[in-house]
Amino acid sequence: MTNFSRIAVALFLAGTAALPVSFATFESAQAATAADINQDADQALKTLYRTNPVAEQIGKSARAVLIFPNIVKAGLVFGGSYGEGVLRQGGRNVDYFNSVSASWGLQAGAQSYGYVVFLMNAKAVDYLNRSDGWELGVGPTVVIVNDGMAKNLSTTTLQDDAYAFIFSQEGLMAGVSIEGTKISQIKR
């Protein structure tokens, strides 16, 4: 599915977010194959590592890496975002997840972006595997790494459970946040 199609679906979702819309229906309409997700995740990780060498250093120390190569976000007062990703441990793809959020407030626009969450310890990996959907901000500590923080971060200063990097932003929406996002396991 093209980015334009994903944005159109996200705009539809944003426009109807106040209605009882089933995210399960949205998920099935967006369903990518495991091969598609794996290929997109490979490319996304290469892009992140090329543009942020600190992320690559952290990736080498991480217990697992959760890669969401393409999140589509749209909003006009009500908003939403959706994307699918893969969990990698020991260089192997072990599970698939989706990332869903809904929001309300002064917002307008649409954008796409990727994000990667480096799970640094067994506690974070276990929580992801045990929980019935991981709501970021609840459970293990997740630090959103921006450009300023990345300059002061090294593998010797890592103390939190997880580190998230947002990258490849495209679109017309100011600011990106994964706060309030729910990550749930999916079958692929």
C-alpha positions as CSV (number, residue, x, y, z in Angstrom):
1,M,0.0,0.0,0.0
2,T,1.4,3.4,-0.9
3,N,2.0,6.2,1.6
4,F,-0.8,8.2,0.0
5,S,-3.2,5.3,0.6
6,R,-2.1,5.0,4.2
7,I,-2.5,8.7,4.7
8,A,-6.0,8.6,3.2
9,V,-6.9,5.7,5.5
10,A,-5.4,7.6,8.5
11,L,-7.4,10.8,7.5
12,F,-10.5,8.7,7.4
13,L,-9.7,7.3,10.8
14,A,-9.0,10.8,12.1
15,G,-12.3,12.1,10.8
16,T,-14.3,9.3,12.4
17,A,-12.3,8.9,15.6
18,A,-15.2,10.2,17.7
19,L,-17.3,7.3,16.3
20,P,-17.0,3.8,17.7
21,V,-14.6,2.7,14.9
22,S,-13.2,-0.8,15.2
23,F,-9.4,-0.8,15.1
24,A,-9.6,-4.5,14.2
25,T,-11.3,-3.5,10.9
26,F,-8.6,-0.9,10.3
27,E,-5.9,-3.4,11.1
28,S,-7.2,-6.0,8.6
29,A,-7.5,-3.3,5.9
30,Q,-3.8,-2.4,6.5
31,A,-2.5,-5.9,7.0
32,A,1.0,-6.3,5.6
33,T,2.6,-9.7,5.1
34,A,5.4,-10.8,7.4
35,A,7.8,-10.5,4.4
36,D,6.7,-6.9,3.7
37,I,7.2,-5.9,7.4
38,N,10.6,-7.6,7.5
39,Q,11.8,-5.9,4.3
40,D,10.5,-2.5,5.5
41,A,12.1,-3.0,8.9
42,D,15.5,-3.9,7.4
43,Q,15.4,-0.7,5.4
44,A,14.2,1.5,8.3
45,L,16.9,0.2,10.6
46,K,19.6,0.9,7.9
47,T,18.2,4.5,7.6
48,L,18.2,5.1,11.3
49,Y,21.7,3.7,11.8
50,R,23.0,5.8,8.8
51,T,21.4,9.0,10.2
52,N,22.1,8.4,13.9
53,P,25.2,6.4,14.8
54,V,24.3,6.5,18.5
55,A,21.2,4.4,17.7
56,E,23.5,1.8,16.1
57,Q,25.6,1.7,19.3
58,I,22.5,1.2,21.4
59,G,21.2,-1.4,19.1
60,K,24.3,-3.5,19.7
61,S,23.6,-3.4,23.4
62,A,19.9,-4.0,23.3
63,R,18.2,-7.3,24.3
64,A,15.6,-6.8,21.5
65,V,14.7,-4.2,18.9
66,L,11.1,-3.3,18.1
67,I,11.0,-1.7,14.6
68,F,8.0,0.2,13.2
69,P,9.1,1.3,9.8
70,N,6.1,3.3,8.8
71,I,3.5,4.9,11.1
72,V,0.8,7.0,9.5
73,K,-0.6,9.8,11.6
74,A,-3.4,12.2,10.7
75,G,-5.7,14.5,12.6
76,L,-8.1,17.3,12.5
77,V,-9.1,17.9,16.1
78,F,-9.5,14.1,16.4
79,G,-6.5,12.1,15.3
80,G,-5.0,8.7,15.0
81,S,-2.0,6.7,13.9
82,Y,-1.3,3.2,12.9
83,G,1.6,1.1,11.8
84,E,2.9,-2.5,11.9
85,G,6.4,-3.7,13.0
86,V,8.6,-6.5,14.1
87,L,10.4,-7.5,17.2
88,R,13.9,-8.8,16.7
89,Q,16.0,-10.7,19.2
90,G,19.4,-12.1,18.4
91,G,19.1,-10.9,14.8
92,R,15.9,-13.0,14.3
93,N,12.4,-11.7,13.7
94,V,10.4,-13.3,16.6
95,D,7.0,-11.5,16.7
96,Y,4.9,-8.9,15.0
97,F,3.1,-5.9,16.5
98,N,1.0,-3.0,15.7
99,S,1.2,0.6,17.0
100,V,-2.1,2.4,17.4
101,S,-2.9,5.7,19.0
102,A,-5.8,8.1,19.1
103,S,-5.7,11.8,20.2
104,W,-7.9,14.8,20.6
105,G,-6.8,18.5,20.7
106,L,-5.6,21.3,18.5
107,Q,-4.1,19.4,15.6
108,A,-4.3,19.3,11.9
109,G,-2.4,17.5,9.2
110,A,-1.0,14.2,8.2
111,Q,2.4,12.6,8.3
112,S,4.3,9.4,8.3
113,Y,7.4,8.4,10.3
114,G,9.2,5.4,11.6
115,Y,10.2,4.6,15.1
116,V,12.5,2.0,16.8
117,V,12.4,1.0,20.4
118,F,15.5,-0.6,21.8
119,L,14.6,-2.9,24.7
120,M,17.6,-2.8,26.9
121,N,16.9,-5.5,29.5
122,A,14.9,-8.7,30.2
123,K,12.3,-6.7,32.2
124,A,11.3,-4.7,29.1
125,V,11.3,-7.7,26.8
126,D,9.3,-9.8,29.3
127,Y,6.8,-7.0,29.8
128,L,6.2,-6.7,26.0
129,N,5.7,-10.4,25.7
130,R,3.5,-10.8,28.8
131,S,1.3,-7.7,28.5
132,D,-2.0,-7.6,26.6
133,G,-0.8,-4.6,24.6
134,W,2.0,-2.3,25.9
135,E,0.8,1.2,26.5
136,L,3.9,3.4,26.2
137,G,4.1,5.4,29.4
138,V,2.9,2.4,31.5
139,G,5.3,-0.3,32.5
140,P,9.0,-0.1,31.7
141,T,10.6,3.3,31.3
142,V,10.8,4.4,27.7
143,V,13.1,7.4,26.9
144,I,12.3,9.2,23.6
145,V,15.7,10.1,22.2
146,N,15.9,13.4,20.3
147,D,19.0,14.8,18.5
148,G,20.2,16.8,21.5
149,M,19.9,13.8,23.9
150,A,21.6,11.5,21.3
151,K,24.7,13.6,21.4
152,N,25.1,13.0,25.1
153,L,24.1,9.3,25.1
154,S,26.5,6.4,25.0
155,T,26.3,2.8,25.9
156,T,28.0,3.5,29.2
157,T,25.3,6.0,30.2
158,L,22.3,3.8,29.4
159,Q,20.2,3.2,32.5
160,D,16.6,3.0,31.3
161,D,14.5,0.0,30.2
162,A,14.0,1.2,26.6
163,Y,15.0,4.0,24.2
164,A,12.9,5.1,21.3
165,F,14.1,6.9,18.2
166,I,11.7,8.7,15.8
167,F,13.0,9.1,12.2
168,S,12.1,9.7,8.5
169,Q,9.4,12.2,9.3
170,E,7.4,13.3,6.2
171,G,4.2,15.4,6.1
172,L,2.4,18.5,7.4
173,M,1.9,17.9,11.1
174,A,3.9,19.7,13.7
175,G,5.7,17.5,16.3
176,V,5.6,13.8,16.7
177,S,4.9,11.9,19.9
178,I,4.5,8.2,20.6
179,E,3.0,9.0,24.0
180,G,-0.3,7.3,24.6
181,T,0.5,4.7,21.9
182,K,-0.6,1.1,22.4
183,I,1.6,-1.7,21.0
184,S,-0.1,-5.0,20.6
185,Q,1.0,-8.4,19.2
186,I,-0.5,-9.4,15.8
187,K,-0.3,-12.6,13.9
188,R,1.6,-12.6,10.6
